[in-house]
Amino acid sequence: MIADETPVLANSLWTATAPPQPPFPRLSGPVETEVAIVGGGVTGLSAALHLAERGIAAVVLEAQQPGWGASGRNGGQLNPGLKHDPDAVERRFGPDMAARMLALSGNAPALTVDLARRHGIACDAVTSGWIQPAHDAASLATLGARARQWQARGVPLRMLSQQEISTLIGTPVYIGGLLDPRGANVHPLALTQGLAAAAARQGAAIHGGSAVLSIRRDGAGHLLRTADGQVRARRVLICTNAQTDGLIVPLARTLVPVRSVQVATAPLPDALRAAILPGRQAVSDSRRVMVYYRMDAAGRLILGGRGDYSDRVTARLMQNLRRIGRGMFPQLADTPFDHAWGGLVAMTADHYPHLSPHGDGILSATGYNGRGLALGVAMGRVLADWASGTPLAALEFPVTPPRPIPLHALRKPAVRAAVALFRLRDRLGI
């Protein structure tokens, strides 16, 4: 079970199956370092590891323990790219910056898998590809345009026929789809805890149970205070994502935290494992309220989707995921679902991640819109580049000022209304 979490979200497969990890100690007393990192998810830990590999001192301050948030709770899919297709990215950011953004996001799964292998992180990393299936002709046309845009940039995405996608997934419900060979899968909590252990071996200091209470300017650097200690640092990286609070104003108002939930079956018998996702590709379907799923190394089918802010509705949506799974794969009718869990992911108004400055010497990376596992690792490297002296203009992602979302206080009813509308449109096929 996930510690210090509401029961409906706590029964995590990843917590139950991750290798044992001793807790990292609370910060105690004063510490001086080059770079202070707030947040112990994949972004902060990737930044710490890349800095430590370069011989730059870093201290990570995590309110719980590394991997407690979305980094250790997600579906384990390392999906390439951004929410927007390449042509749209280029229209908004121009050809030079778009090329950097697309390279960073497109190569993020490979970067993550390579980092895990270089540091001996046992996280069941498998580069098996990512499937986006289509329910109707309109979604198939969208996928075809996406494939052509990436193919024009040298990436060998491939459209799938109805027969091919039925064979790869094991269900006849789709009319076709798209296969991106760059996609990969991992055990997300094992990856996150492994990044923490690797960063610590390289010399970074990792502290759990050390929520940052305040940050203030202190001469040429910054002073970060926790309940039991303080850190003086030349530069500060904010990597709190969906757990962002009022520490840095107005960062929390640039994000909308949304619950994402998953359910997982018991390990399937060999015959079912051979029929359902035999190649272990990850799948994210084309519904507006997306359902995503994959198979883990033990043969468990894991399905995920959007939750709700209330525990009662979240439990009902978890049951809906079980129903969807059995609807696609009727042979699962008698298979139990052993785990159901969830957490918060951070969405942005424009569906891009945001790399934002907060005065001199502080930079944040937040808002991965459901693609944070691979993209967070990649953005951690970008933050490390900046903390190592790379100018903002030379980074692989644009730096933009924080832009609070209008009427942010109404975010919960707005999200509920939008999800309800999208579900209705999915049912009606419009």
C-alpha positions as CSV (number, residue, x, y, z in Angstrom):
1,M,0.0,0.0,0.0
2,I,1.1,3.6,-0.7
3,A,1.9,5.2,2.7
4,D,0.0,8.3,3.8
5,E,-2.6,8.0,0.9
6,T,-6.4,7.8,0.8
7,P,-7.4,4.1,0.7
8,V,-9.1,4.2,-2.7
9,L,-5.7,5.3,-4.3
10,A,-3.4,3.2,-2.1
11,N,-3.5,-0.4,-3.4
12,S,-0.6,0.0,-5.9
13,L,0.8,-2.8,-7.9
14,W,4.1,-1.0,-8.0
15,T,4.4,-0.6,-4.2
16,A,3.6,-4.3,-3.8
17,T,6.2,-5.4,-6.3
18,A,9.1,-2.9,-6.2
19,P,12.4,-4.0,-4.7
20,P,12.8,-3.1,-1.0
21,Q,14.1,0.5,-0.7
22,P,15.4,1.8,2.7
23,P,14.0,5.3,3.4
24,F,16.1,8.3,2.7
25,P,16.8,10.3,5.9
26,R,15.2,13.6,6.8
27,L,17.3,16.7,6.3
28,S,18.8,17.8,9.7
29,G,20.8,21.0,10.3
30,P,22.4,23.4,7.8
31,V,23.8,22.2,4.5
32,E,25.5,24.1,1.6
33,T,25.4,22.9,-2.0
34,E,25.6,24.0,-5.5
35,V,22.1,23.0,-6.6
36,A,19.0,22.4,-4.4
37,I,16.3,20.3,-6.0
38,V,12.7,20.4,-4.6
39,G,10.8,17.2,-5.5
40,G,12.0,13.6,-5.6
41,G,10.2,12.3,-8.7
42,V,11.8,11.4,-11.9
43,T,12.5,15.0,-13.0
44,G,14.3,16.0,-9.8
45,L,16.1,12.7,-9.5
46,S,17.2,12.7,-13.1
47,A,18.5,16.3,-12.6
48,A,20.4,15.2,-9.5
49,L,21.9,12.1,-11.2
50,H,23.0,14.1,-14.3
51,L,24.5,16.8,-12.0
52,A,26.3,14.2,-9.8
53,E,27.8,12.6,-12.9
54,R,29.3,15.9,-13.8
55,G,30.7,16.4,-10.3
56,I,28.3,19.1,-9.3
57,A,26.9,18.9,-5.7
58,A,23.2,18.5,-5.5
59,V,20.7,18.1,-2.6
60,V,17.2,16.6,-3.3
61,L,14.4,17.6,-0.8
62,E,11.3,15.3,-1.0
63,A,8.3,15.8,1.2
64,Q,7.6,12.0,1.3
65,Q,10.0,9.5,-0.2
66,P,11.3,9.3,-3.8
67,G,8.6,8.0,-6.0
68,W,5.7,8.7,-3.7
69,G,3.9,10.9,-6.3
70,A,3.0,10.3,-9.9
71,S,6.5,9.1,-10.8
72,G,6.0,5.9,-8.8
73,R,2.2,5.5,-9.5
74,N,1.7,5.8,-13.3
75,G,1.1,3.1,-15.9
76,G,4.8,2.6,-16.6
77,Q,4.5,3.7,-20.2
78,L,7.5,5.6,-21.7
79,N,5.7,7.3,-24.6
80,P,7.6,9.5,-27.1
81,G,6.8,12.9,-28.3
82,L,4.5,15.7,-27.0
83,K,0.7,16.0,-27.0
84,H,0.9,18.1,-30.1
85,D,2.1,16.8,-33.5
86,P,5.3,18.0,-35.0
87,D,3.8,20.4,-37.5
88,A,1.9,22.2,-34.7
89,V,5.0,22.4,-32.5
90,E,6.9,23.9,-35.4
91,R,4.2,26.5,-36.2
92,R,4.2,27.7,-32.6
93,F,7.9,27.6,-31.7
94,G,9.7,27.9,-35.1
95,P,11.8,25.3,-36.9
96,D,14.9,25.5,-34.7
97,M,13.3,25.3,-31.3
98,A,10.7,22.8,-32.5
99,A,13.5,20.5,-33.8
100,R,15.1,20.6,-30.3
101,M,11.8,19.9,-28.5
102,L,10.9,17.1,-30.9
103,A,14.3,15.5,-30.5
104,L,14.2,15.7,-26.7
105,S,10.6,14.4,-26.4
106,G,11.0,11.8,-29.1
107,N,14.2,10.3,-27.7
108,A,13.0,10.5,-24.1
109,P,12.1,6.8,-23.8
110,A,15.5,5.8,-25.1
111,L,17.3,8.2,-22.8
112,T,15.3,6.7,-19.8
113,V,16.0,3.1,-20.8
114,D,19.7,3.9,-21.4
115,L,20.0,5.7,-18.0
116,A,18.5,2.7,-16.3
117,R,20.8,0.2,-18.0
118,R,23.9,2.3,-17.4
119,H,23.2,2.5,-13.7
120,G,22.0,-1.1,-13.3
121,I,18.4,-0.2,-12.4
122,A,16.3,-3.3,-12.4
123,C,13.0,-1.9,-13.6
124,D,11.8,-4.3,-16.3
125,A,12.7,-1.9,-19.1
126,V,11.4,-3.2,-22.5
127,T,11.5,-1.2,-25.7
128,S,8.5,-2.8,-27.4
129,G,6.8,0.1,-29.1
130,W,3.7,2.2,-28.5
131,I,0.4,1.6,-30.2
132,Q,-2.3,4.2,-30.7
133,P,-5.4,2.4,-32.0
134,A,-8.3,4.0,-33.8
135,H,-12.0,3.5,-33.1
136,D,-13.3,5.3,-36.2
137,A,-12.4,6.8,-39.5
138,A,-11.8,10.3,-38.1
139,S,-9.3,9.0,-35.5
140,L,-7.6,6.9,-38.1
141,A,-7.1,9.9,-40.3
142,T,-5.6,11.8,-37.4
143,L,-3.1,9.0,-36.8
144,G,-2.3,8.9,-40.5
145,A,-1.4,12.6,-40.5
146,R,0.7,12.1,-37.3
147,A,2.6,9.3,-38.9
148,R,3.4,11.3,-42.0
149,Q,4.7,14.2,-39.9
150,W,7.1,12.1,-38.0
151,Q,8.1,10.1,-41.1
152,A,9.0,13.4,-42.7
153,R,11.4,13.9,-39.8
154,G,13.0,10.5,-40.2
155,V,11.1,8.6,-37.6
156,P,9.8,5.2,-38.8
157,L,6.2,5.2,-37.5
158,R,4.0,2.7,-39.2
159,M,0.3,2.5,-39.8
160,L,-1.4,-0.7,-38.8
161,S,-4.3,-2.5,-40.6
162,Q,-7.3,-3.8,-38.7
163,Q,-5.8,-7.3,-38.9
164,E,-2.4,-6.2,-37.7
165,I,-3.7,-4.3,-34.7
166,S,-6.1,-7.1,-33.8
167,T,-3.1,-9.5,-33.7
168,L,-0.8,-7.2,-31.8
169,I,-3.4,-6.3,-29.1
170,G,-5.6,-9.3,-29.1
171,T,-9.0,-7.7,-29.6
172,P,-11.0,-6.9,-32.7
173,V,-12.5,-3.6,-31.4
174,Y,-10.2,-1.3,-33.4
175,I,-10.2,-0.5,-37.1
176,G,-6.5,0.3,-37.4
177,G,-3.8,2.3,-35.7
178,L,-0.3,3.6,-35.4
179,L,2.9,1.9,-34.1
180,D,5.7,4.1,-32.8
181,P,8.8,1.9,-32.3
182,R,10.3,4.4,-29.8
183,G,7.9,3.5,-27.0
184,A,9.0,1.5,-24.0
185,N,7.7,0.2,-20.7
186,V,9.1,0.1,-17.2
187,H,8.2,-0.6,-13.6
188,P,7.8,3.1,-12.7
189,L,8.4,2.9,-8.9
190,A,11.5,0.7,-9.4
191,L,12.8,3.1,-12.0
192,T,12.2,6.1,-9.7
193,Q,13.8,4.5,-6.6
194,G,16.6,3.3,-8.8
195,L,17.3,6.8,-10.0
196,A,17.4,7.9,-6.4
197,A,19.9,5.2,-5.4
198,A,22.0,5.9,-8.5
199,A,22.1,9.6,-7.8
200,A,23.1,8.9,-4.2
201,R,25.9,6.5,-5.3
202,Q,27.2,9.3,-7.6
203,G,27.3,11.7,-4.6
204,A,24.0,13.5,-4.6
205,A,22.3,13.9,-1.2
206,I,18.7,12.6,-1.1
207,H,16.4,13.5,1.8
208,G,12.9,12.1,2.3
209,G,10.4,13.5,4.8
210,S,11.8,17.0,4.1
211,A,9.1,19.2,2.7
212,V,10.4,22.7,1.8
213,L,8.6,25.3,3.8
214,S,10.2,28.4,2.3
215,I,12.7,29.7,-0.2
216,R,14.3,33.1,0.0
217,R,17.1,35.0,-1.5
218,D,20.3,34.7,0.5
219,G,23.2,36.8,-0.8
220,A,24.3,35.4,-4.1
221,G,22.2,32.2,-3.6
222,H,19.1,30.9,-2.0
223,L,18.1,29.6,1.4
224,L,15.6,26.7,1.6
225,R,14.1,25.8,4.9
226,T,12.5,22.5,6.1
227,A,11.1,21.6,9.5
228,D,14.5,20.3,10.7
229,G,17.1,21.9,8.5
230,Q,18.1,24.4,5.8
231,V,20.0,24.3,2.5
232,R,22.0,27.2,1.0
233,A,22.3,26.7,-2.8
234,R,23.6,28.7,-5.7
235,R,20.7,27.5,-7.9
236,V,17.3,25.9,-7.2
237,L,15.3,23.5,-9.4
238,I,11.6,23.1,-8.7
239,C,10.4,19.6,-9.7
240,T,7.1,19.3,-7.8
241,N,4.7,18.9,-10.8
242,A,1.2,17.8,-9.6
243,Q,2.3,18.2,-6.0
244,T,3.1,21.9,-6.5
245,D,1.8,24.1,-3.7
246,G,2.2,27.8,-2.8
247,L,6.0,27.5,-2.3
248,I,6.7,29.4,-5.5
249,V,4.1,31.9,-6.5
250,P,2.3,31.6,-8.9
251,L,3.5,28.2,-10.1
252,A,0.6,26.2,-8.7
253,R,-1.9,28.3,-10.6
254,T,-0.3,27.4,-13.9
255,L,-1.3,23.7,-13.5
256,V,-4.4,21.7,-13.0
257,P,-3.9,18.5,-11.0
258,V,-6.1,15.7,-12.3
259,R,-6.5,12.2,-10.8
260,S,-5.2,9.3,-13.0
261,V,-6.1,5.8,-11.9
262,Q,-5.1,2.2,-12.8
263,V,-6.2,-1.3,-12.2
264,A,-4.2,-4.5,-12.6
265,T,-5.2,-8.1,-13.0
266,A,-3.7,-11.1,-11.3
267,P,-0.9,-12.7,-13.4
268,L,-2.5,-14.3,-16.5
269,P,-2.0,-17.9,-17.5
270,D,0.3,-18.5,-20.4
271,A,-2.4,-19.0,-22.9
272,L,-3.9,-15.6,-22.2
273,R,-0.5,-13.9,-22.1
274,A,0.2,-15.3,-25.6
275,A,-3.1,-13.9,-26.9
276,I,-3.2,-10.4,-25.2
277,L,-0.4,-8.0,-26.1
278,P,2.1,-10.8,-26.8
279,G,4.7,-8.3,-27.8
280,R,4.1,-6.2,-24.7
281,Q,3.6,-2.9,-26.5
282,A,2.0,-0.1,-24.6
283,V,-1.4,1.1,-25.9
284,S,-3.1,4.5,-25.6
285,D,-6.4,4.6,-27.4
286,S,-8.1,7.4,-29.4
287,R,-11.0,8.2,-27.0
288,R,-11.2,11.8,-25.8
289,V,-11.2,10.4,-22.3
290,M,-8.3,8.1,-23.0
291,V,-7.8,4.5,-21.7
292,Y,-4.3,3.2,-21.7
293,Y,-3.0,-0.3,-21.0
294,R,-0.1,-2.7,-21.2
295,M,1.2,-6.1,-19.9
296,D,3.9,-6.3,-17.2
297,A,6.7,-8.9,-17.0
298,A,4.6,-11.1,-14.7
299,G,1.7,-11.2,-17.2
300,R,-0.6,-8.7,-15.4
301,L,-2.8,-6.5,-17.6
302,I,-2.7,-3.0,-16.4
303,L,-5.4,-0.5,-17.5
304,G,-5.5,3.2,-16.7
305,G,-7.7,6.3,-17.2
306,R,-8.8,9.5,-15.7
307,G,-10.2,9.5,-12.1
308,D,-12.3,12.0,-10.2
309,Y,-11.6,14.3,-7.3
310,S,-14.0,12.4,-5.1
311,D,-13.2,8.9,-3.7
312,R,-16.6,7.6,-4.4
313,V,-16.6,8.5,-8.1
314,T,-12.9,7.4,-8.4
315,A,-13.9,3.9,-7.2
316,R,-16.7,3.8,-9.7
317,L,-14.3,4.8,-12.5
318,M,-11.9,2.0,-11.4
319,Q,-14.8,-0.4,-11.8
320,N,-15.4,1.0,-15.2
321,L,-11.8,0.3,-16.2
322,R,-12.3,-3.4,-15.2
323,R,-15.5,-3.4,-17.3
324,I,-13.6,-2.0,-20.3
325,G,-10.8,-4.5,-19.9
326,R,-13.3,-7.4,-19.9
327,G,-15.2,-5.9,-22.8
328,M,-12.1,-5.8,-25.0
329,F,-10.8,-9.2,-23.8
330,P,-13.8,-11.4,-22.9
331,Q,-11.5,-14.2,-21.9
332,L,-10.7,-12.1,-18.8
333,A,-14.3,-12.7,-17.5
334,D,-13.1,-14.8,-14.5
335,T,-9.8,-13.1,-14.0
336,P,-9.5,-11.2,-10.7
337,F,-8.2,-7.6,-10.5
338,D,-5.8,-7.6,-7.6
339,H,-4.8,-3.9,-7.5
340,A,-6.4,-0.5,-8.0
341,W,-4.5,2.8,-7.3
342,G,-4.0,6.3,-8.6
343,G,-2.6,9.7,-8.0
344,L,-2.4,13.2,-9.5
345,V,-0.9,14.2,-12.8
346,A,-0.4,17.9,-13.8
347,M,-2.1,19.3,-16.9
348,T,-1.5,22.7,-18.5
349,A,-3.8,24.9,-20.5
350,D,-1.8,24.6,-23.7
351,H,-0.9,20.9,-23.2
352,Y,2.8,21.7,-23.3
353,P,5.2,21.1,-20.4
354,H,6.5,24.4,-18.9
355,L,10.1,25.3,-18.2
356,S,9.8,28.6,-16.2
357,P,12.2,31.0,-14.4
358,H,11.3,32.3,-11.0
359,G,13.7,35.2,-10.4
360,D,17.4,34.8,-10.7
361,G,18.7,31.3,-10.0
362,I,15.4,29.3,-9.8
363,L,14.0,27.2,-12.7
364,S,11.0,24.9,-12.7
365,A,9.9,22.1,-15.0
366,T,6.2,21.0,-14.7
367,G,3.1,20.1,-16.6
368,Y,3.7,16.8,-18.5
369,N,0.0,16.2,-19.3
370,G,0.2,12.5,-18.6
371,R,3.6,11.8,-20.4
372,G,5.8,12.6,-17.4
373,L,7.7,9.3,-17.0
374,A,9.9,9.6,-20.0
375,L,9.6,13.4,-20.5
376,G,10.3,14.0,-16.8
377,V,13.6,12.1,-17.1
378,A,14.5,14.1,-20.2
379,M,13.5,17.5,-18.6
380,G,15.7,16.6,-15.6
381,R,18.6,16.5,-17.9
382,V,17.6,19.9,-19.3
383,L,17.5,21.3,-15.8
384,A,20.9,19.9,-15.1
385,D,22.2,21.5,-18.2
386,W,21.0,24.9,-17.0
387,A,22.3,24.4,-13.5
388,S,25.7,23.4,-15.0
389,G,25.9,26.7,-16.9
390,T,24.1,26.3,-20.2
391,P,22.3,29.6,-21.1
392,L,18.5,29.5,-21.2
393,A,18.4,30.2,-24.9
394,A,20.6,27.1,-25.6
395,L,18.4,24.6,-23.8
396,E,16.5,21.9,-25.6
397,F,13.2,23.3,-24.4
398,P,11.8,26.8,-24.5
399,V,11.9,28.8,-21.3
400,T,8.6,30.8,-20.8
401,P,7.4,32.9,-17.9
402,P,4.8,31.3,-15.6
403,R,1.3,32.1,-16.9
404,P,-1.5,31.5,-14.3
405,I,-4.7,29.9,-15.6
406,P,-7.6,32.3,-15.5
407,L,-10.3,31.3,-12.9
408,H,-8.0,28.7,-11.6
409,A,-10.1,28.3,-8.4
410,L,-12.8,26.8,-10.5
411,R,-10.6,24.1,-11.9
412,K,-12.3,21.1,-10.2
413,P,-15.9,21.7,-11.5
414,A,-14.4,22.7,-14.9
415,V,-12.4,19.5,-15.2
416,R,-15.5,17.4,-14.2
417,A,-17.6,19.2,-16.7
418,A,-15.0,18.8,-19.5
419,V,-14.6,15.0,-18.8
420,A,-18.3,14.5,-18.7
421,L,-18.7,16.2,-22.1
422,F,-15.8,14.2,-23.6
423,R,-17.3,10.9,-22.3
424,L,-20.6,11.8,-23.9
425,R,-19.0,12.6,-27.2
426,D,-17.0,9.3,-27.0
427,R,-20.3,7.4,-26.5
428,L,-22.0,9.3,-29.4
429,G,-19.0,9.0,-31.7
430,I,-18.8,12.8,-32.4
